[in-house]
Amino acid sequence: MRKVLGMEITTTEDSGITILSLKGPLNIKVASEVKARLGKILEQGPVKLVCDLKGVNYMDSAGMGVLVFGLKESMATGGRFAICNLDTTIDELFKLAKLDKIIPSYIDLADAKKDLAG
């Protein structure tokens, strides 16, 4: 686990799926660090990656941009990318921005892992 400006970033592996768990506000202050962490994971080649947002209580446009980056880079390498455990307010924000149409989102980590494992 690494803590950056109030954001806890943890990376784990489970059955061939990489899980990036975030806790704290995903905003412009931490966006570059989270993007760098995503980049390091994705440079390994095609991976199945889930961003678990269970601990994210606030997200701004920089945070949304980081997740779009994760999706684009994952697709470019032939991998898969998903998010899970969105806070109700953040879920509404994703719907307003139409990101729910492009980034696969799951209610919980178990559902995300089940889909990515298949």
C-alpha positions as CSV (number, residue, x, y, z in Angstrom):
1,M,0.0,0.0,0.0
2,R,1.1,3.5,-0.8
3,K,-0.5,6.7,0.5
4,V,-0.3,9.8,-1.6
5,L,-1.9,13.1,-0.5
6,G,-4.7,11.3,1.3
7,M,-5.2,8.5,-1.2
8,E,-4.4,4.9,-0.3
9,I,-3.3,2.9,-3.4
10,T,-3.1,-0.8,-3.1
11,T,-2.4,-3.4,-5.9
12,T,-3.2,-7.0,-5.4
13,E,-3.5,-10.1,-7.7
14,D,-6.3,-12.6,-7.6
15,S,-6.7,-15.5,-10.1
16,G,-5.0,-13.6,-12.9
17,I,-6.8,-10.4,-12.2
18,T,-5.0,-7.3,-11.0
19,I,-7.0,-5.2,-8.5
20,L,-6.1,-1.6,-8.0
21,S,-7.9,-0.5,-4.8
22,L,-8.3,3.2,-4.1
23,K,-9.3,4.9,-0.9
24,G,-9.7,8.6,-0.6
25,P,-10.6,11.4,-3.0
26,L,-9.6,10.8,-6.7
27,N,-8.9,14.3,-7.7
28,I,-6.3,16.5,-9.5
29,K,-4.0,16.2,-6.5
30,V,-3.5,12.5,-6.8
31,A,-4.5,11.9,-10.5
32,S,-0.9,11.8,-11.8
33,E,0.2,9.2,-9.1
34,V,-2.8,7.0,-9.9
35,K,-2.2,7.3,-13.6
36,A,1.5,6.4,-13.1
37,R,0.4,3.3,-11.1
38,L,-2.0,2.3,-13.9
39,G,0.7,2.9,-16.5
40,K,3.1,0.6,-14.6
41,I,0.5,-2.2,-14.4
42,L,-0.5,-1.8,-18.1
43,E,3.0,-1.7,-19.5
44,Q,3.3,-5.4,-18.5
45,G,1.2,-6.3,-21.5
46,P,-2.4,-7.5,-21.7
47,V,-3.8,-7.6,-18.2
48,K,-7.2,-8.0,-16.7
49,L,-7.5,-4.9,-14.4
50,V,-10.2,-3.9,-12.0
51,C,-10.2,-0.5,-10.2
52,D,-12.0,-1.0,-6.9
53,L,-13.4,2.4,-6.0
54,K,-15.1,1.3,-2.8
55,G,-13.1,3.8,-0.7
56,V,-13.4,6.7,-3.2
57,N,-15.7,9.3,-1.8
58,Y,-15.0,12.1,-4.2
59,M,-14.0,12.3,-7.9
60,D,-13.3,15.3,-10.1
61,S,-12.7,15.4,-13.9
62,A,-9.0,14.6,-13.4
63,G,-10.1,11.4,-11.6
64,M,-12.5,10.5,-14.4
65,G,-9.7,11.2,-16.9
66,V,-7.4,8.7,-15.1
67,L,-10.1,6.0,-15.5
68,V,-10.5,6.7,-19.2
69,F,-6.7,6.5,-19.5
70,G,-6.8,3.1,-17.9
71,L,-9.5,1.9,-20.3
72,K,-7.7,3.2,-23.4
73,E,-4.3,1.8,-22.4
74,S,-5.8,-1.5,-21.5
75,M,-7.6,-1.8,-24.8
76,A,-4.4,-0.8,-26.7
77,T,-2.6,-3.8,-25.2
78,G,-5.4,-6.2,-25.7
79,G,-6.3,-6.3,-22.0
80,R,-9.5,-5.7,-20.1
81,F,-10.4,-2.9,-17.7
82,A,-13.3,-2.4,-15.4
83,I,-14.3,-0.4,-12.3
84,C,-16.4,-1.5,-9.3
85,N,-18.0,-0.3,-6.1
86,L,-18.9,3.2,-7.2
87,D,-20.3,5.6,-4.6
88,T,-23.9,6.6,-5.5
89,T,-22.8,10.2,-6.2
90,I,-19.9,9.1,-8.3
91,D,-22.1,6.7,-10.2
92,E,-24.5,9.6,-11.0
93,L,-21.5,11.6,-12.2
94,F,-20.5,8.8,-14.5
95,K,-24.0,8.6,-15.9
96,L,-24.1,12.4,-16.6
97,A,-20.7,12.2,-18.3
98,K,-21.9,9.1,-20.2
99,L,-18.8,7.2,-18.9
100,D,-21.1,4.4,-17.9
101,K,-21.5,3.6,-21.6
102,I,-17.8,3.1,-22.2
103,I,-16.2,1.9,-18.9
104,P,-17.5,-1.5,-17.7
105,S,-18.8,-1.0,-14.1
106,Y,-19.8,-3.5,-11.6
107,I,-21.7,-3.3,-8.3
108,D,-18.9,-5.1,-6.4
109,L,-15.5,-6.7,-6.8
110,A,-16.9,-10.2,-7.0
111,D,-19.0,-9.4,-10.0
112,A,-16.1,-7.6,-11.7
113,K,-13.8,-10.6,-11.2
114,K,-16.4,-13.1,-12.3
115,D,-16.9,-11.2,-15.6
116,L,-13.2,-10.6,-16.3
117,A,-12.3,-14.2,-15.5
118,G,-14.5,-15.4,-18.3
